[in-house]
Amino acid sequence: MSAVLTHTHYTAEEYLTLERCASYKSEFHDGQIYAMTGASRKHNLITLNIARELGIQLKKRPCEAYINDMRVKAAKARSYHYPDIAVVCAPPQFEDAYIDTLLNPTLLIEVLSPSTEAFDRGGKFAHYRKIGSLQEYLLVAQDQASIERYARLGDVWILSEAVGFEASLSLDSIDCTLSLREVYDKVLDDADEFGHEE
């Protein structure tokens, strides 16, 4: 999450009105609006690769996948966010007639960036955990072939990890599998597979 735009306290309705007219995206939490920064080449390629792989597997199935611009509301956290990828496998529910704010995601995916990693792991995940429909949350590294998967088991979130080009990750909530070689296609080569040694 980037810096807060102002110290003014906004309502959710005011945020949505401003956001729908804005030329750039902002997220919202508890009365504050936060401007979002642009994504890197690697970030864009990874996001596109994942979306392509999921799109192929979800074809002719009732699930829908959204990339980058679908806003997600975490009502109990009083927040709105733009995950890199959101998937819903129940009939999608939206906040209003604009159909631009998803209420019931099944899976959310964030591609980690140096400027957002701490928030994606901490505050944002805390917000997402309050979405009752959410079953899985993925954190995808940019600098090495590594994906962390958090899966809901009752009130507990279980962590598993897939590392290396030969690894794959099963997404039980949407009955899909991600090959890390495909996720990192054109992003990392063999020398980058496990990150650079310092």
Backbone bond lengths (Angstrom), bond angles and torsions (degrees), N, CA, C in turn:
res aa  C-N    CA-C-N  psi(-1)  N-CA   C-N-CA  omega(-1)  CA-C   N-CA-C  phi
1 M - - - 1.447 - - 1.517 108.41 -
2 S 1.319 117.54 136.36 1.447 121.74 -178.28 1.526 109.93 -87.95
3 A 1.318 115.92 -172.61 1.460 120.82 -176.83 1.521 110.98 -67.31
4 V 1.317 114.75 149.43 1.454 120.54 177.32 1.526 108.71 -65.40
5 L 1.332 116.64 142.25 1.458 120.50 -176.15 1.519 111.92 -72.39
6 T 1.317 117.08 -45.67 1.460 121.49 178.23 1.512 107.55 -145.70
7 H 1.309 115.11 175.02 1.456 119.47 177.00 1.529 110.91 -95.14
8 T 1.324 116.92 6.49 1.456 121.21 177.16 1.523 109.99 -68.71
9 H 1.309 116.16 142.90 1.471 120.69 176.62 1.520 108.25 -94.03
10 Y 1.334 115.44 121.71 1.458 121.39 -178.33 1.522 110.55 -106.62
11 T 1.317 115.95 150.98 1.462 119.95 168.28 1.517 108.06 -83.97
12 A 1.321 115.93 164.13 1.465 119.46 176.92 1.522 110.65 -60.87
13 E 1.311 117.11 -37.69 1.463 121.18 179.99 1.531 110.76 -64.77
14 E 1.336 116.48 -40.59 1.468 119.60 178.02 1.521 110.54 -65.83
15 Y 1.320 116.69 -41.96 1.463 120.01 177.26 1.522 111.25 -57.69
16 L 1.333 117.06 -49.35 1.463 120.03 -177.88 1.525 111.55 -62.44
17 T 1.315 117.58 -39.20 1.465 120.93 178.12 1.524 110.17 -61.96
18 L 1.327 117.09 -46.85 1.462 120.90 178.65 1.527 111.58 -65.76
19 E 1.316 116.34 -42.38 1.464 121.07 -175.61 1.517 111.77 -64.30
20 R 1.307 116.51 -37.95 1.463 119.96 -177.46 1.523 112.81 -72.68
21 C 1.330 116.86 -12.38 1.465 121.26 177.28 1.524 112.08 -106.99
22 A 1.325 117.43 -7.53 1.461 121.54 -172.34 1.526 112.09 -77.53
23 S 1.331 115.26 154.77 1.468 120.71 177.97 1.524 111.55 -92.46
24 Y 1.329 117.95 -3.07 1.461 122.94 176.85 1.523 108.04 -141.48
25 K 1.316 116.19 162.54 1.459 120.97 -175.60 1.520 111.70 -90.30
26 S 1.330 114.94 144.72 1.458 122.35 174.60 1.516 108.80 -137.10
27 E 1.321 115.58 151.00 1.460 121.08 174.93 1.527 108.76 -105.15
28 F 1.315 115.58 169.25 1.469 120.55 -172.32 1.513 109.59 -139.20
29 H 1.333 115.40 135.79 1.467 119.56 172.79 1.511 110.30 -148.80
30 D 1.313 114.91 122.06 1.464 122.51 170.87 1.526 112.71 49.87
31 G 1.324 115.68 47.43 1.456 120.66 174.00 1.512 116.03 92.27
32 Q 1.345 118.05 -5.24 1.455 121.08 -179.29 1.529 110.58 -113.93
33 I 1.328 115.50 145.36 1.462 122.52 179.11 1.527 108.39 -108.56
34 Y 1.341 115.76 133.06 1.460 121.81 -176.38 1.524 109.43 -122.78
35 A 1.330 116.20 122.22 1.464 120.86 178.47 1.522 110.16 -69.72
36 M 1.322 116.17 143.41 1.450 121.65 177.78 1.525 110.30 -98.62
37 T 1.327 115.60 147.97 1.457 120.63 178.32 1.529 110.37 -95.31
38 G 1.314 116.15 163.48 1.457 120.80 179.21 1.519 112.24 -72.47
39 A 1.322 116.12 162.79 1.469 121.62 -177.13 1.521 110.53 -101.18
40 S 1.342 115.27 150.73 1.463 121.94 -179.89 1.535 110.92 -79.07
41 R 1.342 114.83 171.68 1.470 120.44 176.04 1.519 110.39 -57.56
42 K 1.346 117.35 -50.57 1.464 120.11 -179.24 1.520 111.40 -58.68
43 H 1.320 115.61 -43.76 1.466 120.39 -179.77 1.520 110.50 -58.07
44 N 1.318 116.10 -46.69 1.460 120.38 -179.51 1.522 112.33 -64.25
45 L 1.338 116.95 -43.31 1.456 120.12 -179.49 1.524 111.76 -64.38
46 I 1.327 117.01 -44.00 1.469 120.27 179.34 1.522 110.66 -62.31
47 T 1.324 116.03 -45.52 1.466 119.82 179.80 1.526 110.77 -60.25
48 L 1.320 116.51 -44.89 1.466 120.56 179.56 1.526 111.26 -64.74
49 N 1.332 117.60 -41.66 1.466 120.92 179.15 1.528 111.24 -60.97
50 I 1.331 116.74 -45.19 1.466 119.72 179.54 1.518 110.35 -64.39
51 A 1.324 116.40 -44.68 1.466 119.90 -179.59 1.528 111.13 -60.92
52 R 1.337 116.39 -39.62 1.471 120.27 178.43 1.518 110.72 -63.34
53 E 1.341 117.25 -46.85 1.461 120.52 -178.69 1.521 111.53 -63.62
54 L 1.317 117.29 -42.40 1.463 119.91 178.95 1.523 110.98 -69.11
55 G 1.334 116.26 -38.96 1.462 119.58 -179.80 1.521 112.00 -59.86
56 I 1.335 116.67 -40.82 1.459 120.68 178.73 1.527 110.51 -63.64
57 Q 1.334 116.33 -45.00 1.469 120.07 -176.42 1.519 112.92 -73.54
58 L 1.327 116.96 -26.81 1.469 120.51 -178.21 1.527 113.00 -90.93
59 K 1.327 116.30 -2.50 1.461 119.76 -179.43 1.523 110.62 -58.59
60 K 1.296 116.05 135.36 1.474 124.59 179.80 1.533 112.39 65.54
61 R 1.320 115.92 20.30 1.456 120.92 173.45 1.523 108.29 -117.77
62 P 1.328 118.49 160.54 1.466 119.79 -174.75 1.525 114.98 -72.76
63 C 1.334 118.64 -10.40 1.467 120.55 -179.76 1.529 110.84 -69.23
64 E 1.326 115.62 151.47 1.457 122.14 174.06 1.524 108.76 -125.79
65 A 1.342 116.79 139.82 1.464 122.20 177.15 1.523 108.96 -117.38
66 Y 1.333 115.21 138.40 1.462 121.55 -179.90 1.523 108.43 -124.42
67 I 1.316 115.92 143.98 1.458 120.54 -175.91 1.528 110.25 -120.70
68 N 1.320 116.40 125.23 1.468 125.94 169.27 1.526 116.98 68.11
69 D 1.317 118.46 -49.82 1.463 119.86 -167.49 1.523 114.80 -102.03
70 M 1.324 118.41 1.87 1.463 119.13 177.47 1.529 108.77 -87.34
71 R 1.295 115.54 114.13 1.466 120.62 178.92 1.526 108.79 -74.11
72 V 1.338 116.48 141.20 1.462 122.43 177.97 1.522 108.66 -118.96
73 K 1.319 115.80 133.51 1.468 120.65 178.91 1.515 109.90 -101.12
74 A 1.339 114.83 128.58 1.461 121.38 169.95 1.526 105.84 -107.18
75 A 1.323 115.79 87.74 1.459 120.64 -168.89 1.526 112.39 -59.31
76 K 1.329 117.16 -43.72 1.463 119.79 -177.05 1.523 112.36 -69.04
77 A 1.323 116.89 -20.02 1.467 121.19 176.85 1.529 111.32 -95.98
78 R 1.325 116.88 -0.14 1.469 122.10 -179.13 1.532 110.42 54.38
79 S 1.346 115.32 47.96 1.461 118.57 -176.13 1.520 112.19 -142.95
80 Y 1.330 114.11 157.04 1.463 123.34 174.44 1.526 107.13 -130.11
81 H 1.330 115.70 134.47 1.461 120.43 -179.17 1.529 110.41 -136.42
82 Y 1.339 114.89 162.85 1.457 122.36 174.60 1.529 108.19 -115.33
83 P 1.320 118.87 90.60 1.468 119.39 175.67 1.520 109.88 -65.90
84 D 1.332 115.91 156.25 1.458 118.42 177.92 1.521 111.11 -64.90
85 I 1.332 116.75 -38.16 1.466 121.71 175.07 1.522 108.13 -142.47
86 A 1.307 116.08 137.07 1.458 122.39 173.72 1.524 108.20 -127.57
87 V 1.323 116.31 137.78 1.465 121.62 176.67 1.524 108.13 -126.30
88 V 1.320 115.84 135.85 1.461 121.42 175.67 1.524 107.94 -126.09
89 C 1.329 116.19 131.60 1.466 120.24 -178.97 1.518 112.82 -114.27
90 A 1.314 117.67 -5.13 1.462 121.30 167.85 1.528 106.87 -93.66
91 P 1.320 119.06 168.40 1.471 118.13 173.15 1.533 109.10 -53.76
92 P 1.334 117.82 124.17 1.470 119.50 -175.56 1.520 112.00 -63.71
93 Q 1.324 114.34 139.04 1.456 121.56 176.92 1.518 108.32 -115.44
94 F 1.335 115.89 136.25 1.453 121.51 -177.78 1.516 110.57 -123.25
95 E 1.308 114.70 157.04 1.464 119.16 -174.79 1.516 112.85 -67.18
96 D 1.334 116.63 -37.55 1.466 119.05 -176.34 1.520 108.87 -155.87
97 A 1.316 115.35 -169.83 1.466 120.84 -173.76 1.526 113.16 -70.66
98 Y 1.311 119.29 -10.91 1.467 121.07 177.45 1.537 111.66 -70.81
99 I 1.310 117.55 -21.43 1.472 123.34 178.57 1.526 111.10 53.92
100 D 1.321 116.12 43.76 1.467 120.26 179.50 1.532 112.78 -127.28
101 T 1.338 116.41 7.66 1.463 120.80 -179.50 1.517 108.85 -134.71
102 L 1.337 116.12 104.44 1.462 122.21 -176.22 1.522 110.35 -79.89
103 L 1.335 115.43 136.65 1.464 121.13 -178.91 1.521 113.80 -103.19
104 N 1.331 118.83 -22.97 1.465 120.38 -169.35 1.533 113.91 -130.63
105 P 1.339 118.07 56.90 1.470 119.09 177.66 1.518 111.46 -65.53
106 T 1.329 115.69 148.07 1.462 122.65 174.34 1.524 110.36 -93.64
107 L 1.327 116.38 -41.06 1.458 124.58 -177.59 1.516 109.18 -134.54
108 L 1.338 116.91 136.52 1.461 121.83 173.67 1.523 108.55 -126.03
109 I 1.336 115.85 141.80 1.459 121.61 -177.81 1.518 109.05 -129.93
110 E 1.339 115.22 131.39 1.462 121.56 173.52 1.524 108.82 -121.81
111 V 1.325 116.38 131.23 1.459 122.50 172.35 1.524 106.91 -91.38
112 L 1.312 116.41 122.05 1.457 121.09 -172.38 1.521 112.00 -72.68
113 S 1.334 115.44 139.51 1.459 123.33 173.43 1.519 107.59 -128.92
114 P 1.339 118.07 153.35 1.462 119.28 179.84 1.530 113.62 -53.75
115 S 1.338 116.79 -35.98 1.464 120.12 -176.21 1.527 113.12 -80.13
116 T 1.337 117.62 -16.93 1.471 119.67 -174.63 1.522 113.75 -120.00
117 E 1.336 118.14 -8.78 1.465 120.24 -171.12 1.524 113.03 -57.48
118 A 1.322 116.86 -45.59 1.468 119.16 -177.30 1.524 110.78 -61.55
119 F 1.324 117.03 -41.71 1.464 120.21 -179.76 1.522 112.01 -71.28
120 D 1.346 116.60 -39.27 1.470 120.00 178.15 1.528 110.94 -60.21
121 R 1.329 116.46 -37.75 1.461 120.97 -179.87 1.523 112.35 -78.32
122 G 1.319 116.53 -31.93 1.457 121.08 -172.35 1.515 114.07 -103.34
123 G 1.336 115.82 -91.50 1.456 120.69 -173.84 1.512 114.88 -60.17
124 K 1.331 116.73 -43.83 1.464 118.38 -178.12 1.523 111.22 -66.35
125 F 1.337 116.74 -42.52 1.462 119.16 178.17 1.533 110.08 -62.98
126 A 1.317 117.50 -37.48 1.470 120.50 176.82 1.522 110.64 -61.05
127 H 1.330 116.83 -39.59 1.466 120.25 176.70 1.526 110.34 -65.79
128 Y 1.333 115.78 -48.08 1.460 120.18 -177.74 1.530 111.89 -60.71
129 R 1.317 117.23 -36.74 1.469 120.05 -178.49 1.524 112.49 -61.24
130 K 1.317 117.25 -19.14 1.458 121.23 179.80 1.525 112.81 -85.00
131 I 1.330 116.87 -1.95 1.469 120.87 175.85 1.527 107.45 -85.66
132 G 1.305 116.87 113.91 1.466 120.94 -172.69 1.509 114.96 -61.49
133 S 1.320 117.63 -30.70 1.468 121.32 -176.90 1.529 112.56 -79.03
134 L 1.325 117.90 -19.38 1.463 121.06 -172.38 1.525 110.84 -68.62
135 Q 1.335 116.37 128.61 1.461 122.25 -178.93 1.524 113.37 -113.05
136 E 1.336 117.24 -27.73 1.460 120.20 -178.09 1.528 110.13 -143.68
137 Y 1.333 114.58 147.59 1.460 122.01 178.43 1.527 107.40 -136.84
138 L 1.327 116.75 127.07 1.461 121.50 -179.73 1.519 110.37 -113.17
139 L 1.334 115.06 138.27 1.454 123.02 171.44 1.525 107.03 -116.98
140 V 1.319 116.61 119.02 1.457 122.61 -171.77 1.530 109.31 -111.80
141 A 1.333 116.56 121.33 1.466 121.12 179.65 1.522 110.31 -74.37
142 Q 1.333 116.09 153.63 1.459 121.29 174.33 1.521 112.63 -98.73
143 D 1.337 117.83 -31.67 1.456 121.21 -169.61 1.513 113.97 -93.48
144 Q 1.327 117.55 -5.48 1.454 121.60 174.57 1.524 108.17 -154.89
145 A 1.333 115.58 162.90 1.459 120.50 -178.97 1.531 109.02 -79.56
146 S 1.313 115.70 90.47 1.457 120.47 -174.77 1.523 110.02 -153.48
147 I 1.336 115.73 129.07 1.458 121.67 176.50 1.517 108.61 -130.47
148 E 1.322 116.22 128.48 1.456 122.02 173.91 1.526 108.61 -98.41
149 R 1.320 115.27 133.56 1.469 121.19 -179.68 1.520 108.92 -118.79
150 Y 1.317 115.44 124.62 1.456 121.71 173.91 1.524 107.45 -108.74
151 A 1.318 116.46 123.55 1.462 121.82 -178.07 1.521 109.51 -119.16
152 R 1.322 116.12 135.15 1.451 121.37 -179.38 1.527 110.27 -77.40
153 L 1.327 115.31 130.10 1.456 122.11 173.65 1.521 106.39 -131.19
154 G 1.326 115.34 91.69 1.454 120.06 -173.23 1.523 109.78 67.01
155 D 1.315 117.28 -120.10 1.458 121.71 178.75 1.527 112.35 -96.97
156 V 1.320 116.76 6.40 1.456 121.93 -175.72 1.528 109.81 -113.72
157 W 1.348 115.71 144.43 1.457 120.48 175.29 1.520 108.50 -109.21
158 I 1.335 115.89 124.98 1.465 122.88 -175.93 1.519 109.34 -101.49
159 L 1.347 116.24 128.25 1.458 121.65 -179.88 1.517 111.01 -94.00
160 S 1.338 115.84 133.93 1.463 122.35 166.99 1.520 106.65 -135.44
161 E 1.330 116.33 162.14 1.458 119.42 -175.21 1.521 110.47 -141.09
162 A 1.319 116.13 142.22 1.464 122.57 173.50 1.520 107.48 -117.02
163 V 1.341 116.70 129.07 1.462 121.63 -175.57 1.528 109.46 -133.87
164 G 1.327 116.49 134.77 1.457 121.62 176.05 1.517 112.70 97.44
165 F 1.345 114.99 154.02 1.464 120.27 -176.20 1.522 113.74 -63.17
166 E 1.322 117.81 -26.16 1.462 119.81 -177.66 1.526 112.19 -84.66
167 A 1.317 116.78 -6.70 1.471 120.59 -177.88 1.524 110.86 -82.11
168 S 1.318 113.95 157.34 1.462 120.89 172.46 1.518 107.89 -137.72
169 L 1.313 115.17 162.35 1.458 120.86 -175.24 1.520 109.07 -130.52
170 S 1.316 116.62 123.33 1.469 121.44 178.01 1.522 109.43 -87.27
171 L 1.319 114.93 128.45 1.465 121.30 177.70 1.521 107.46 -106.12
172 D 1.317 115.81 92.16 1.462 120.98 -171.81 1.517 112.57 -63.84
173 S 1.318 117.17 -32.92 1.466 120.01 -174.40 1.516 112.74 -66.80
174 I 1.341 116.56 -26.17 1.466 119.61 -179.23 1.521 111.41 -122.03
175 D 1.333 117.88 6.22 1.460 123.96 177.47 1.531 111.48 55.22
176 C 1.328 115.17 51.82 1.465 122.27 177.57 1.522 109.19 -131.58
177 T 1.330 116.10 164.06 1.456 122.24 176.70 1.517 108.87 -131.82
178 L 1.336 116.10 135.16 1.459 121.10 175.90 1.522 109.92 -106.81
179 S 1.310 116.63 124.87 1.459 122.52 171.34 1.522 107.91 -87.08
180 L 1.321 117.16 126.48 1.458 118.59 -178.46 1.528 111.60 -67.50
181 R 1.322 117.37 -28.36 1.466 118.67 176.03 1.526 110.56 -61.68
182 E 1.325 116.30 -38.40 1.472 119.99 178.35 1.531 111.04 -74.32
183 V 1.315 117.08 -38.15 1.467 120.79 179.82 1.521 111.04 -59.87
184 Y 1.348 116.59 -38.30 1.463 120.74 -175.58 1.522 113.37 -102.40
185 D 1.323 117.81 16.73 1.455 122.26 177.45 1.537 110.00 -57.91
186 K 1.334 116.99 127.83 1.468 125.30 180.00 1.533 112.96 68.86
187 V 1.337 116.83 8.23 1.465 120.94 -179.24 1.521 110.92 -108.47
188 L 1.338 116.75 -49.27 1.458 122.83 -178.25 1.520 109.66 -124.82
189 D 1.342 115.80 150.16 1.461 119.31 171.97 1.528 108.33 -112.08
190 D 1.323 116.77 -174.79 1.464 120.16 -174.71 1.531 112.33 -58.61
191 A 1.340 116.83 -34.04 1.468 119.88 -179.31 1.528 111.90 -69.62
192 D 1.327 116.79 -23.22 1.460 121.49 -178.08 1.523 113.03 -95.77
193 E 1.320 118.54 -3.73 1.460 122.05 -167.75 1.530 113.03 -53.31
194 F 1.313 116.61 -41.80 1.458 119.94 -178.63 1.521 112.53 -113.57
195 G 1.329 116.71 20.60 1.465 121.03 179.12 1.517 110.84 84.93
196 H 1.306 115.72 163.77 1.453 120.82 -178.92 1.514 110.59 -87.20
197 E 1.320 115.86 143.81 1.454 119.86 173.60 1.525 109.21 -75.64
198 E 1.320 115.83 137.14 1.469 120.33 178.70 1.526 109.25 -84.76
